[in-house]
């Protein structure tokens, strides 16, 4: 084999490596011309490098799918926020109507002054869990520390009164009452 044939064989091998490298590069979304020359001059090393590199087409497809998913999630979050805001407004409107009917303002922003020390309960003797005539035994509400609390059973309110955790001046309400009344004015709540 002569030197011309060896040179021709060498150039043929370089072209084959260049073509294979360019084909792999093209299938991976990379510049085929540039990789042809890398394969042509570096041979096997160029081919190994392009085989190790990531597929740009697959990367772009993943990136696009990720963007679509993020847009979908952002839209879903926006819709959830809109629903929550609508629900909050609806709830506030219903509470305002309830407050107006009861003649109270639960949106009061000024702090309610609390007594320095809670007075001791004034009840002595056994507890009679019977609510006042015409009033239910359950679903009692209190207005303490600037907020409405409850529902409570009448027996629980009596227990709180006896333990001293319910102040005689605390406002109390249950369905059937004309409006909020002080706890001390409710019959059977504070035992004499």
Residue, then its C-alpha position, 0 to 999 in steps of 0.5 A: x500500500x502506497x502513501x497515496x493510498x494510505x492518505x486516501x484511506x485516512x481522508x476517507x476514515x476522517x470523512x466517515x467519522x465527520x459524517x457519523x458525528x454530523x448525523x448524530x449531532x443533527x439528530x440531537x438538534x446541534x449544528x451538523x456542519x460544525x460537528x462534521x469538522x469536529x468529527x473530521x479532525x478529531x475522529x473517534x474523540x469527536x464522535x464520543x463527545x457528541x454521543x455524551x452530549x445531551x439531546x437539545x431536541x429532548x431538552x427543548x421539549x421538556x422545557x416547553x412541557x415544563x412551561x406549559x405545566x407552569x402556565x397551567x398551574x399559575x392559571x389554576x392558582x389564579x382561579x383558586x385565589x379568585x374563588x377564595x376572594x369571592x368566598x371571602x366577600x360572600x362570607x363577609x357580606x353574610x356576617x355583616x347582614x348577621x351583625x346588622x340583624x343582631x345590632x353588633x359590629x364584629x368588624x370592630x378594629x379598636x381593641x376592647x379593654x379587658x378588665x385587669x382581673x377577672x372577677x370570681x364566679x358568683x355561683x354557689x351550689x349545684x349547677x342546673x343545666x336547664x336554660x331559661x324558658x323558651x331558649x335552647x340548650x345549645x348554640x349559645x354565643x359569647x362576645x369576648x375579647x372583641x370577637x364572637x365565640x361559640x357555639x356553646x351549650x348552656x351547661x358549658x357556659x354555666x361551668x365557665x361561670x362557676x370556674x370564673x372564666x366567664x365574666x358576668x359582664x360578658x355579652x351572651x346571645x342565643x337564637x330566640x333572644x332579642x339581642x346580646x345581653x350580659x351573662x349576669x342577666x341570663x337566668x340560671x347562668x350564674x347561680x345565686 
